[in-house]
Amino acid sequence: MGTAPSMESPINESLLPDESPRILVVDDEKVIREIVADFLSMEGFWVRTAEDGAAALVELSRSAYDLVLTDLKMPNMGGIELLEAIAKHTPNVVTVIMTGFGTVETAIDAMKRGAYDYILKPFKVEEVVHVIRRGLEKQKLHAENLRLREALSLYKVSEAIAASLSLDEVTRTVMDAAIHEVEADAVEVLLADGEGGFFQAAREVSPRWHGDLDHGELDVDALLEWFKEEKPLRLHGTRSHRYYKVAPERTKLQALIVTSLRVRGKIIGFLVACSYTKDKKFDEGQRKLLSMVANRAAAAIENAKLYEDLKATFRQTIRGLASAIDKMDRYTAGHSERVAAYAQILAIKLELSEEQVEIVRQSAMMHDIGKIGCVLNLNKPGKLSQDDYEIFKKHPGYGKDILEPITFLHPLIPGVHLHHERWDGRGYPLGMTAQEIPLIARIISVADTYDAMTSDRAYRKALPHETALAEIRRCSGSQFDPEMADQFETSIEALRLEAAGRGEVVPE
């Protein structure tokens, strides 16, 4: 077995550009290794040497190389065996064979096995440089062609980005593309906070890494200065560290691509891709792919933020209207919020998903919104007359009509529209029965009735907690879904015990 490879060129590697092509020269004759290594280093290549195929494989396992220049006949492991191992384990590395006149046929056989070219000994070093440059150019074109083919799949990614109005979905799609298509080890998205600053909206680490990678703190001011002009930012080695303020693991950072997210010329964020793999470099094709994704993502992120703002505005408006309904009747002040809280407790008890629980809560908050359409004196003493009752029964339909034009509020409509349906089919507005009634409406029905019974009304005082629960039990299977009635009692009792355990005053 050959000794470990060594750097025999006197050239100081620290003076070479970070993006210099990396060449491994393999030959059992030391003088040839030294001459070739010296000349290639002076030509601007990053060079190491190995004395045979076995030593070369050790070096290839330690560091990434662009091209291997190897002799054909060597002890321990020759050029053909080395070529086969490279083709198996590092197929992106270009291989050039050096050989004498007597082994030309073997060299040609090596090319059939995947070698890029061969050089006959004795050779001129200028000829070696020429072949190496052609091989590296071929490698570059091959990488670009791969990126172009990947662009087709990225087109689908960009379409998914453009079609989404969810900020979380957009950022997740962007990061997945960066990790799988650009082969980044870690990705983060920074977004403008609307007050002149930026915040980390999302970050993800490739599944290739076990555990987390500390990105450090990016220097946003430095990025803004760089991106005053729309120019690419792709750095390798220590040059990639300059855009970090604090980077506990920055010595491990190998490469960096940053793409600005722009809308109408204004920077709204940054997409950052990092490599922590030893000697890993991003190529220009990968930067272009990330730029393509970022261009589509910027508009989608802006649309998603506007949509989120619009949704928040609508929710605040609807919540204000619901509060206004409660204030129409001094006896039902806070009713909507209490029903929302009870419905949420029951939804959690039923082990609904977090998203479903939130839909139940919001629907319960808005369940009486349709009362806006009822011209009715809700404060008058005594029960409603039959005429008043018929007007009152229209409020679920009015609620549906109010929410219908607002697309993102559609999931709330079943609870608003159908919370007065009964398990036995005697409810309104549609007279649905049992499982026909959506779950969200069956949940709100119990919560609404419990709060109505335990609150003061113009025509009666609030009923005690136990009396209200007894009434719910009595109406289980007629007015209420039996399971909802049972689970509500269990959850509300557990809540009261927990409150009592904290020393809080629990209403009787």
Phi and psi in degrees as a GROMACS rama.xvg file:
@    title "Ramachandran Plot"
@    xaxis  label "Phi"
@    yaxis  label "Psi"
@TYPE xy
-69.8038  161.465  GLY-2
-74.0518  166.58  THR-3
-63.3125  145.644  ALA-4
-64.4625  152.694  PRO-5
-136.601  156.242  SER-6
-89.6829  108.361  MET-7
-100.379  -6.85691  GLU-8
-78.2336  138.065  SER-9
-76.1193  -4.82845  PRO-10
-66.1457  135.403  ILE-11
-77.2083  111.437  ASN-12
-63.4456  -29.8466  GLU-13
-65.3526  -16.3044  SER-14
-88.4855  -8.85837  LEU-15
-82.5649  150.419  LEU-16
-60.586  147.24  PRO-17
-60.1031  -27.6318  ASP-18
-96.7039  12.9527  GLU-19
-60.0362  135.967  SER-20
-58.6108  141.193  PRO-21
-101.269  120.922  ARG-22
-117.751  135.505  ILE-23
-113.647  118.271  LEU-24
-99.2208  124.7  VAL-25
-122.451  116.903  VAL-26
-161.242  141.303  ASP-27
-80.2233  -9.15394  ASP-28
-95.7732  115.497  GLU-29
-60.8007  -39.4461  LYS-30
-64.1736  -37.1871  VAL-31
-67.6862  -42.8146  ILE-32
-57.7012  -44.9301  ARG-33
-67.2374  -43.8023  GLU-34
-63.5526  -49.5316  ILE-35
-63.8344  -43.5801  VAL-36
-63.0788  -44.3511  ALA-37
-60.0615  -46.9157  ASP-38
-67.2431  -43.8849  PHE-39
-64.8207  -35.4436  LEU-40
-65.0545  -41.4768  SER-41
-66.7233  -21.912  MET-42
-84.5002  1.29997  GLU-43
96.9546  9.15128  GLY-44
-89.7194  152.335  PHE-45
-91.7241  117.877  TRP-46
-125.814  137.648  VAL-47
-131.276  164.438  ARG-48
-130.098  158.061  THR-49
-144.027  148.481  ALA-50
-89.5421  -10.3687  GLU-51
-163.435  178.286  ASP-52
-62.0023  -39.13  GLY-53
-63.9751  -44.9471  ALA-54
-65.1134  -34.7039  ALA-55
-63.3017  -40.4051  ALA-56
-64.6113  -36.0493  LEU-57
-61.6276  -45.3208  VAL-58
-66.1745  -38.669  GLU-59
-64.9118  -28.5219  LEU-60
-75.8315  -21.9567  SER-61
-87.7574  -38.4525  ARG-62
-138.424  159.156  SER-63
-88.4984  138.648  ALA-64
-129.51  152.185  TYR-65
-90.5333  -34.1132  ASP-66
-148.932  142.55  LEU-67
-116.153  123.655  VAL-68
-106.187  109.925  LEU-69
-128.884  143.139  THR-70
-70.3263  157.325  ASP-71
-86.8999  -45.9145  LEU-72
-101.704  112.352  LYS-73
-145.203  152.866  MET-74
-71  166.673  PRO-75
68.0423  -60.4814  ASN-76
-149.856  121.646  MET-77
-85.8715  -177.455  GLY-78
-66.0409  -36.452  GLY-79
-65.5378  -45.3886  ILE-80
-63.1535  -40.3151  GLU-81
-63.4568  -43.3752  LEU-82
-57.8937  -44.7953  LEU-83
-63.7834  -39.5134  GLU-84
-67.1299  -40.0461  ALA-85
-63.8367  -43.9061  ILE-86
-60.6947  -29.9213  ALA-87
-83.0988  -41.3258  LYS-88
-104.768  -31.9387  HIS-89
-135.843  68.2095  THR-90
-64.0903  -16.1598  PRO-91
-82.6846  -6.91506  ASN-92
-81.2857  129.299  VAL-93
-79.4503  137.169  VAL-94
-119.106  130.212  THR-95
-121.489  132.639  VAL-96
-98.2142  137.049  ILE-97
-106.762  131.676  MET-98
-152.804  163.355  THR-99
-91.2287  171.761  GLY-100
-58.3493  -33.9706  PHE-101
-72.4778  -9.7196  GLY-102
-122.914  28.094  THR-103
-60.6664  -41.5846  VAL-104
-61.5251  -38.7364  GLU-105
-66.134  -37.8957  THR-106
-63.6938  -40.8337  ALA-107
-63.8985  -38.0998  ILE-108
-62.3697  -37.2838  ASP-109
-63.5121  -37.6718  ALA-110
-64.8833  -35.765  MET-111
-64.7468  -26.1452  LYS-112
-87.7255  -1.49731  ARG-113
125.128  -6.44663  GLY-114
-64.366  145.173  ALA-115
-74.7084  -43.9017  TYR-116
-161.704  174.485  ASP-117
-133.966  154.774  TYR-118
-124.578  131.592  ILE-119
-86.5336  133.996  LEU-120
-85.932  144.017  LYS-121
-73.6381  148.591  PRO-122
-127.4  163.848  PHE-123
-93.8835  138.102  LYS-124
-63.2923  -28.7955  VAL-125
-62.3141  -35.7996  GLU-126
-65.7658  -39.146  GLU-127
-62.2791  -46.3109  VAL-128
-60.3775  -42.285  VAL-129
-61.3926  -45.9839  HIS-130
-64.8233  -40.7851  VAL-131
-63.7783  -44.5894  ILE-132
-62.4809  -39.3923  ARG-133
-64.8071  -40.558  ARG-134
-64.5282  -41.3373  GLY-135
-67.8947  -36.1407  LEU-136
-65.703  -40.143  GLU-137
-62.3438  -42.3416  LYS-138
-60.4579  -42.087  GLN-139
-63.3049  -44.8314  LYS-140
-64.1374  -38.6398  LEU-141
-62.458  -42.5756  HIS-142
-64.3112  -39.7713  ALA-143
-64.2685  -40.2244  GLU-144
-63.7789  -38.3949  ASN-145
-61.7481  -41.7307  LEU-146
-64.6737  -37.4335  ARG-147
-65.1104  -38.6036  LEU-148
-67.1762  -37.3135  ARG-149
-68.2143  -23.3428  GLU-150
-60.97  -28.5983  ALA-151
-64.1363  -44.151  LEU-152
-69.2022  -33.0296  SER-153
-68.9412  -26.5113  LEU-154
-59.922  -42.5163  TYR-155
-64.3498  -38.3271  LYS-156
-61.8983  -45.5239  VAL-157
-65.5486  -34.1541  SER-158
-65.3416  -39.9127  GLU-159
-64.0262  -38.2959  ALA-160
-63.0827  -48.0205  ILE-161
-65.5888  -28.3896  ALA-162
-82.9185  -13.3054  ALA-163
-93.13  143.687  SER-164
-113.99  15.4753  LEU-165
-104.377  121.716  SER-166
-60.9213  -39.8968  LEU-167
-63.5939  -43.2945  ASP-168
-65.2229  -41.2755  GLU-169
-62.7559  -50.0119  VAL-170
-65.0196  -36.4592  THR-171
-65.9163  -41.9877  ARG-172
-64.0394  -42.2434  THR-173
-61.5887  -45.9801  VAL-174
-67.5197  -39.3825  MET-175
-61.136  -40.6203  ASP-176
-63.5779  -42.1073  ALA-177
-64.8269  -38.5852  ALA-178
-73.9549  -42.8234  ILE-179
-90.7303  -35.5987  HIS-180
-90.067  -36.353  GLU-181
-96.9566  -9.14981  VAL-182
62.308  38.857  GLU-183
-77.483  152.003  ALA-184
-88.4772  -27.9089  ASP-185
-150.157  144.59  ALA-186
-137.515  144.62  VAL-187
-143.719  153.83  GLU-188
-118.955  123.098  VAL-189
-104.358  137.045  LEU-190
-127.983  149.162  LEU-191
-66.6659  140.375  ALA-192
-93.7225  2.26758  ASP-193
83.5771  -3.32582  GLY-194
-123.66  22.5411  GLU-195
93.7412  -5.60108  GLY-196
-111.71  -179.03  GLY-197
-133.103  149.73  PHE-198
-133.343  157.538  PHE-199
-80.1013  107.238  GLN-200
-80.6122  -30.9152  ALA-201
-164.375  154.625  ALA-202
-151.18  151.064  ARG-203
-149.973  144.303  GLU-204
-112.809  139.124  VAL-205
-59.8709  142.026  SER-206
-63.1817  -12.4462  PRO-207
-65.6165  -21.7219  ARG-208
-101.049  137.636  TRP-209
-93.3765  124.221  HIS-210
89.032  -165.051  GLY-211
-104.13  162.979  ASP-212
-122.762  129.367  LEU-213
-81.2454  112.178  ASP-214
-68.5868  -25.4705  HIS-215
77.8546  -176.73  GLY-216
-103.242  116.237  GLU-217
-69.2275  144.585  LEU-218
-87.8058  91.1858  ASP-219
-62.4258  -37.7828  VAL-220
-60.8741  -40.6845  ASP-221
-65.8178  -38.4387  ALA-222
-65.8799  -43.2404  LEU-223
-62.0478  -38.0353  LEU-224
-64.7662  -43.3534  GLU-225
-63.205  -43.2796  TRP-226
-88.7822  16.1635  PHE-227
-59.0525  -31.9176  LYS-228
-108.455  146.963  GLU-229
-81.9784  82.368  GLU-230
-127.762  152.171  LYS-231
-70.4539  153.175  PRO-232
-129.099  100.283  LEU-233
-137.357  112.297  ARG-234
-128.577  154.757  LEU-235
-132.624  157.996  HIS-236
62.9249  -146.358  GLY-237
-65.1429  -21.4871  THR-238
-64.1702  -25.7884  ARG-239
-74.9614  -10.3544  SER-240
-81.3538  -18.0189  HIS-241
-68.9411  -14.5347  ARG-242
-99.7194  19.605  TYR-243
-117.844  135.62  TYR-244
-76.6011  -57.4446  LYS-245
-127.669  122.164  VAL-246
-138.633  89.3701  ALA-247
-55.1195  -31.1116  PRO-248
-111.553  22.804  GLU-249
-67.5436  -21.8855  ARG-250
-65.7946  -20.8701  THR-251
-90.4741  -12.6663  LYS-252
-69.9669  121.551  LEU-253
-100.117  -33.2118  GLN-254
-156.752  156.943  ALA-255
-147.674  134.374  LEU-256
-125.048  130.481  ILE-257
-124.808  130.982  VAL-258
-123.438  132.58  THR-259
-78.7426  147.891  SER-260
-103.004  113.764  LEU-261
-120.101  141.269  ARG-262
-131.03  118.999  VAL-263
51.4792  42.6568  ARG-264
82.0108  -8.23185  GLY-265
-97.8047  133.846  LYS-266
-78.1938  119.852  ILE-267
-108.018  -2.19079  ILE-268
170.698  -175.363  GLY-269
-138.336  143.857  PHE-270
-109.793  121.683  LEU-271
-119.696  126.519  VAL-272
-119.407  131.869  ALA-273
-123.55  148.518  CYS-274
-118.777  130.444  SER-275
-114.246  3.8445  TYR-276
-75.1921  130.48  THR-277
-52.6236  125.605  LYS-278
64.9099  11.6055  ASP-279
-75.244  132.512  LYS-280
-123.396  140.079  LYS-281
-81.8597  139.846  PHE-282
-97.5851  173.633  ASP-283
-64.7136  -33.4615  GLU-284
-62.4249  -39.5873  GLY-285
-66.7898  -37.8367  GLN-286
-63.7256  -41.0552  ARG-287
-64.5397  -39.5089  LYS-288
-62.9222  -44.0029  LEU-289
-64.464  -35.9783  LEU-290
-64.7148  -38.7697  SER-291
-61.2332  -45.0724  MET-292
-63.4872  -43.298  VAL-293
-63.3853  -37.9907  ALA-294
-61.1998  -43.2106  ASN-295
-71.8929  -36.4316  ARG-296
-67.7466  -35.2146  ALA-297
-58.3708  -50.0505  ALA-298
-64.1418  -39.9335  ALA-299
-66.2365  -39.4567  ALA-300
-65.0551  -43.0277  ILE-301
-61.6352  -43.8414  GLU-302
-63.1831  -41.5151  ASN-303
-64.7376  -40.1406  ALA-304
-65.3467  -41.6811  LYS-305
-63.0183  -39.9094  LEU-306
-65.6382  -42.0206  TYR-307
-62.038  -42.1305  GLU-308
-62.9188  -40.7104  ASP-309
-64.4844  -43.2686  LEU-310
-62.3122  -42.5989  LYS-311
-62.3029  -40.2544  ALA-312
-63.5301  -44.9832  THR-313
-62.486  -43.6513  PHE-314
-63.307  -42.0475  ARG-315
-63.0971  -38.9442  GLN-316
-65.0856  -47.76  THR-317
-64.0426  -40.4738  ILE-318
-63.901  -38.4547  ARG-319
-63.1354  -39.1201  GLY-320
-66.2923  -40.6706  LEU-321
-62.6332  -40.6399  ALA-322
-64.6856  -37.2224  SER-323
-63.9536  -37.7654  ALA-324
-61.588  -45.2224  ILE-325
-59.9953  -36.5452  ASP-326
-74.8793  -15.7382  LYS-327
-64.7759  -24.2275  MET-328
-129.024  110.491  ASP-329
-61.8459  -21.0598  ARG-330
-78.3136  -19.087  TYR-331
-112.914  19.0727  THR-332
-57.7471  129.995  ALA-333
81.8629  1.07949  GLY-334
-58.475  -46.9426  HIS-335
-61.5526  -42.4547  SER-336
-67.9022  -37.9719  GLU-337
-67.9958  -41.8578  ARG-338
-62.4352  -39.6671  VAL-339
-62.0087  -41.238  ALA-340
-66.2682  -45.7105  ALA-341
-63.6676  -41.8938  TYR-342
-64.7028  -38.4807  ALA-343
-64.1342  -42.5759  GLN-344
-59.6778  -44.0243  ILE-345
-67.5476  -39.8351  LEU-346
-62.2342  -39.896  ALA-347
-65.8333  -41.4737  ILE-348
-60.5201  -34.0529  LYS-349
-79.5792  -0.0430612  LEU-350
61.5394  39.2681  GLU-351
-73.4619  160.091  LEU-352
-66.5523  162.547  SER-353
-58.1603  -40.535  GLU-354
-65.2778  -42.3536  GLU-355
-66.5235  -38.1703  GLN-356
-61.0136  -41.6508  VAL-357
-66.0078  -38.0763  GLU-358
-63.5732  -42.7673  ILE-359
-60.2901  -45.7969  VAL-360
-61.4362  -47.4855  ARG-361
-66.0647  -39.7689  GLN-362
-64.0286  -41.6107  SER-363
-64.4897  -37.5548  ALA-364
-59.9291  -33.2931  MET-365
-104.785  9.54653  MET-366
-60.8369  -27.269  HIS-367
-103.387  15.0504  ASP-368
-58.9545  -27.7249  ILE-369
-68.4208  -12.461  GLY-370
-64.6036  -16.1563  LYS-371
-57.1675  -32.8996  ILE-372
-84.7639  -4.45869  GLY-373
-96.2395  110.493  CYS-374
-79.8233  96.1307  VAL-375
-155.53  138.228  LEU-376
-86.0367  99.2726  ASN-377
-80.5511  -7.90637  LEU-378
-95.7389  -4.66995  ASN-379
-70.678  144.727  LYS-380
-68.6514  157.971  PRO-381
83.0742  170.066  GLY-382
-76.1046  162.638  LYS-383
-68.4212  144.767  LEU-384
-71.6254  169.489  SER-385
-61.1997  -39.0176  GLN-386
-65.0759  -43.3321  ASP-387
-60.7495  -40.8782  ASP-388
-63.7859  -39.5769  TYR-389
-65.7191  -37.6666  GLU-390
-66.4111  -43.9069  ILE-391
-59.5971  -38.4571  PHE-392
-65.0224  -11.7614  LYS-393
-83.5769  -10.9131  LYS-394
-65.6406  -32.044  HIS-395
-62.7474  -38.9931  PRO-396
-66.7039  -39.6823  GLY-397
-63.401  -39.2174  TYR-398
-60.8087  -43.0257  GLY-399
-60.3687  -43.4315  LYS-400
-63.6477  -35.5743  ASP-401
-68.0819  -41.1001  ILE-402
-83.3195  -24.1312  LEU-403
-54.7493  -42.9331  GLU-404
-70.1913  -11.9519  PRO-405
-101.032  99.8803  ILE-406
-53.761  -48.4463  THR-407
-71.2118  -10.0614  PHE-408
-93.6564  1.50069  LEU-409
-56.3274  -38.0012  HIS-410
-59.8425  -20.0898  PRO-411
-84.6199  -16.0479  LEU-412
-61.2571  -44.6962  ILE-413
-55.7114  -39.344  PRO-414
-69.5352  -40.1358  GLY-415
-69.2519  -42.8547  VAL-416
-77.7427  -31.4007  HIS-417
-121.107  16.4694  LEU-418
-74.7984  -7.76589  HIS-419
-102.232  9.98534  HIS-420
-71.8626  154.374  GLU-421
-117.839  151.419  ARG-422
-58.7563  -33.2654  TRP-423
-88.8752  3.11419  ASP-424
88.0378  4.95164  GLY-425
-97.0942  13.3213  ARG-426
-90.8029  -168.13  GLY-427
-141.493  159.178  TYR-428
-93.0004  -10.8642  PRO-429
-109.375  -9.95488  LEU-430
67.2448  36.4289  GLY-431
-73.5449  158.859  MET-432
-126.242  150.311  THR-433
41.8791  -126.098  ALA-434
-68.5609  -11.6324  GLN-435
-61.8514  -30.8285  GLU-436
-74.8745  126.624  ILE-437
-56.4798  144.769  PRO-438
-54.6971  -42.0101  LEU-439
-59.3376  -37.4955  ILE-440
-72.1567  -37.1423  ALA-441
-66.4958  -34.5547  ARG-442
-66.8025  -49.9917  ILE-443
-65.6632  -32.9286  ILE-444
-56.8369  -46.999  SER-445
-67.6843  -46.2144  VAL-446
-62.036  -42.3651  ALA-447
-63.4984  -46.0353  ASP-448
-65.9127  -41.7229  THR-449
-60.4383  -46.6467  TYR-450
-67.3914  -35.7253  ASP-451
-62.2723  -40.1379  ALA-452
-72.8804  -33.2743  MET-453
-95.0328  12.7559  THR-454
-115.868  149.159  SER-455
-66.3643  139.359  ASP-456
-126.686  165.951  ARG-457
-60.7221  -30.2907  ALA-458
-102.256  -1.28297  TYR-459
-167.877  161.817  ARG-460
-81.8057  161.543  LYS-461
-61.8583  140.224  ALA-462
-82.5805  149.834  LEU-463
-63.3444  156.857  PRO-464
-54.8621  -49.2656  HIS-465
-63.5682  -37.6189  GLU-466
-64.5344  -41.3542  THR-467
-63.9366  -42.5275  ALA-468
-65.3219  -38.4373  LEU-469
-62.2658  -39.0029  ALA-470
-66.9977  -38.8144  GLU-471
-64.5514  -40.6892  ILE-472
-63.6597  -41.124  ARG-473
-63.3577  -35.8163  ARG-474
-92.6112  4.90313  CYS-475
-65.6879  127.24  SER-476
93.0701  -13.0228  GLY-477
-114.214  -67.4176  SER-478
-83.1863  -38.5158  GLN-479
-112.918  152.072  PHE-480
-61.2874  123.811  ASP-481
-54.4802  -40.0544  PRO-482
-65.9441  -41.4941  GLU-483
-62.8198  -42.7487  MET-484
-61.0848  -45.9011  ALA-485
-65.4376  -47.1242  ASP-486
-68.5836  -32.5853  GLN-487
-65.7255  -44.6147  PHE-488
-60.2176  -44.7126  GLU-489
-61.266  -46.3941  THR-490
-70.7416  -38.33  SER-491
-71.3532  -34.8787  ILE-492
-67.5413  -41.6692  GLU-493
-61.9948  -38.6007  ALA-494
-65.7943  -41.5363  LEU-495
-67.548  -39.3389  ARG-496
-64.7111  -39.5182  LEU-497
-65.5699  -41.5762  GLU-498
-65.1683  -42.3478  ALA-499
-63.3708  -38.1373  ALA-500
-63.3361  -26.5757  GLY-501
-86.7298  -0.080264  ARG-502
84.7708  12.8677  GLY-503
-81.4686  150.926  GLU-504
-76.0599  122.382  VAL-505
-104.989  120.249  VAL-506
-56.8001  143.449  PRO-507
